[in-house]
């Protein structure tokens, strides 16, 4: 039996984790056994699911790719080394300088079929709906939330002691000695009690800093009845969370004549003891559909959203090609917190954006502090 090792660069992205597990299921369906990293020299195939979300992440991926190539270079029967995930389409220019083997992104997974002479096509292997805790990346399970904040502050060279102390106060409750820090950021998106449902891939945006379109292409929404059927299955199995996973949930359905609110109404009508998490919702769509969203939120099934906020300074937002009114966003968030005090809001923010001034950095920090005070359940994932 041929042996394969599937590696992953995991920073909390459920999409990359689901890709890894899908590849593993695909290989097993084609008669391969799965190996651990310590068995790399006896493998016939190594596959690396990369992440290209930031350039520091890309550099780390390059280091891993170099390390794999170095370990297999002198083997008499070296394994085929395939690099996949978001990095190949995002930064092919640098990748080809260190890797001359197969490399392709999420839109070209059918290349696997040719490379391994598959009898079962990868197109016929569905995404997993559940990522068990035992399957998740060990270092992420052991890592406490926001310990990386201190590394982040070191990366932002202009950060002075005053700002460092301000951030320490904001994030103190997430440090390892705090019992609240047992769970990592992605706990609700994956785990034994969570049913992952991919609603769409790709996006319609044109953000200056983002390469989702390069990696995933334009928006491709799944039919709502597929999503509802899949969600019912998870509820029937006793899952307590339905995590709606997408690159941009806010634009769900616009390519097939529907929208996120319509989907949420149907999902909220499913009977059972479960809660819904909405991954990757842009502030612009949150504001645009706020009244309808509130109507669905008050039904009680939706308990958590993740806002892809990134920044709050108007100049930075303009440079990012992300147009939304921050004052209106604050009003909407305040209304939501008042009406539903236990509703949790996760958010992504970017610090150290090119050209960001210290004042703009502090403006973002103040907003983070305000939102954390609005609801202690709120969480942030920070990119530098």
Rosetta blueprint (number, residue, H / E / L):
1 X L
2 X L
3 X E
4 X E
5 X E
6 X E
7 X E
8 X E
9 X L
10 X L
11 X L
12 X L
13 X L
14 X H
15 X H
16 X H
17 X H
18 X H
19 X H
20 X H
21 X H
22 X H
23 X H
24 X H
25 X H
26 X H
27 X H
28 X H
29 X H
30 X L
31 X L
32 X L
33 X E
34 X E
35 X L
36 X L
37 X H
38 X H
39 X H
40 X H
41 X H
42 X H
43 X L
44 X L
45 X E
46 X E
47 X E
48 X E
49 X E
50 X E
51 X L
52 X L
53 X L
54 X L
55 X H
56 X H
57 X H
58 X H
59 X H
60 X H
61 X H
62 X H
63 X H
64 X H
65 X H
66 X H
67 X H
68 X H
69 X H
70 X H
71 X H
72 X H
73 X L
74 X L
75 X L
76 X L
77 X L
78 X L
79 X L
80 X E
81 X E
82 X E
83 X E
84 X E
85 X E
86 X L
87 X H
88 X H
89 X H
90 X H
91 X L
92 X H
93 X H
94 X H
95 X H
96 X H
97 X H
98 X H
99 X L
100 X L
101 X L
102 X L
103 X E
104 X L
105 X L
106 X H
107 X H
108 X H
109 X L
110 X L
111 X H
112 X H
113 X H
114 X H
115 X H
116 X L
117 X L
118 X L
119 X L
120 X L
121 X L
122 X H
123 X H
124 X H
125 X L
126 X L
127 X L
128 X L
129 X L
130 X L
131 X L
132 X L
133 X H
134 X H
135 X H
136 X L
137 X L
138 X H
139 X H
140 X H
141 X H
142 X H
143 X L
144 X L
145 X L
146 X L
147 X L
148 X H
149 X H
150 X H
151 X H
152 X H
153 X H
154 X H
155 X H
156 X L
157 X L
158 X L
159 X L
160 X L
161 X H
162 X H
163 X H
164 X H
165 X H
166 X H
167 X H
168 X H
169 X H
170 X H
171 X H
172 X H
173 X H
174 X H
175 X L
176 X L
177 X L
178 X L
179 X H
180 X H
181 X H
182 X H
183 X L
184 X L
185 X L
186 X L
187 X L
188 X L
189 X L
190 X L
191 X L
192 X L
193 X L
194 X E
195 X E
196 X E
197 X E
198 X E
199 X L
200 X E
201 X E
202 X L
203 X E
204 X L
205 X L
206 X L
207 X L
208 X L
209 X L
210 X L
211 X L
212 X H
213 X H
214 X H
215 X H
216 X H
217 X L
218 X E
219 X L
220 X E
221 X E
222 X L
223 X L
224 X H
225 X H
226 X H
227 X H
228 X H
229 X H
230 X H
231 X H
232 X H
233 X H
234 X H
235 X H
236 X H
237 X L
238 X L
239 X L
240 X L
241 X E
242 X E
243 X E
244 X E
245 X E
246 X L
247 X L
248 X L
249 X H
250 X H
251 X H
252 X L
253 X L
254 X L
255 X L
256 X L
257 X L
258 X L
259 X L
260 X H
261 X H
262 X H
263 X H
264 X H
265 X H
266 X H
267 X H
268 X H
269 X L
270 X L
271 X L
272 X L
273 X L
274 X L
275 X E
276 X E
277 X E
278 X E
279 X E
280 X E
281 X E
282 X L
283 X H
284 X H
285 X H
286 X H
287 X H
288 X H
289 X L
290 X H
291 X H
292 X H
293 X H
294 X H
295 X H
296 X H
297 X H
298 X L
299 X L
300 X L
301 X L
302 X E
303 X E
304 X E
305 X E
306 X E
307 X E
308 X E
309 X E
310 X E
311 X L
312 X L
313 X L
314 X H
315 X H
316 X H
317 X H
318 X H
319 X H
320 X H
321 X L
322 X L
323 X L
324 X L
325 X L
326 X H
327 X H
328 X H
329 X H
330 X H
331 X H
332 X H
333 X H
334 X H
335 X H
336 X H
337 X H
338 X H
339 X H
340 X L
341 X L
342 X L
343 X L
344 X E
345 X E
346 X E
347 X E
348 X E
349 X E
350 X E
351 X L
352 X L
353 X L
354 X L
355 X L
356 X L
357 X L
358 X H
359 X H
360 X H
361 X H
362 X H
363 X H
364 X H
365 X H
366 X H
367 X H
368 X H
369 X H
370 X H
371 X H
372 X H
373 X H
374 X H
375 X L
376 X L
377 X L
378 X L
379 X E
380 X E
381 X E
382 X E
383 X E
384 X L
